[in-house]
Amino acid sequence: MWDITWLLQRISWTDILDIFLVAMLLFWIFYAIRGTRAVPLVRGITALLISLTILTRIIELRAFSWLIEQLLPTILLGIPVLFQPELRRALEQLGRGRFLIITQTDTERLIETIEAVVEAAEHMADRNIGALIVFERQTGLQEYVETGIHLDADVSPELLMTIFDHHTILHDGAVIVREGRIIAASCVMPLTAAFLADRELGLRHRAAIGITEDADAVSVVVSEERGTISLTHNGRIIRDIAPQRLDSILRAFLLPRQRKGEGLFPWLRRVRPPNLGRETGS
């Protein structure tokens, strides 16, 4: 049994700082990959490393231990490749410099935008009109904006229903909303590979999930076949949402929630996202 007094006498303030920094780094990494496809990979790599360590310590396997020592640097070099999307997202969050208080977007415009999208989604679902509306958040979507037609127009139910009408050229693709304005239409989104076995999800739903895997965007998708509304975020999909529920979810995601003391490390404020409905994870 360790003597706690003896241990405390030998810990300096630099040791405490060292432990704190390592803990914060690990916490930041785990927070960055939460709810993503990297979680099963982390579990698998951790289980593999623990198993190999126990095996080489219990049984003296010289050749096998030598092989593991030679392969370990290669495995460490391959980690950035395996976790490239998650690392990019984490570095983008750090690079956006949330070290100062951020100016809030016009709340009234965001509320009007949400109401317009909800109204349009309800009308299009009733008429079995397919639609994909992507809300840009902190991660920029300029590379996807450039694949579509630049609009820069106010969000209104009439405009959204016109864009996604079958007789218009712009209906095939996604609408990207930036700071309460439709910045582009007919945009090409990346497709997810996580739901290939789910036959209920077509290309529009896969695109809605795919863009939220690459960025922190929130997407609203209307099914043309079933006339239902779904929402995707962080590589997950919430299916069959009522318009009233869609309004509350979009407000929770998009309206600014800046509070006092959220300047230095805003990712510490909430570890788990709110339970917003029936989700299907990747």
Buried (B, 14 or more C-beta within 10 A) or exposed (E): EEEEEEEEEEEEEEEEEEEEEEEEEEBBBEBBBBBBBBBEBBEEBEEEEEEBEEEBEEEEEEEEBEEBEEEEEEEEEEEEEBBEBBBBBBEBBEEEEBEEEBEEBEEEBBBBBBBBBBBBBBBBBEEEBBBBBBBBBEBBBEEBBEBBEEBEEEBBBEBBBBBBBEEEEBBBBBBBBBEBBBBBBBBBBBBBEBBEEEEEBBEBBBBBBBBBBBBBBBBBBBBBEBBBBBBBBBBBBBBEBEEEBBBBBBBEBBEEEEEEEBEEEBBEEEEEBEEBBEBBEB
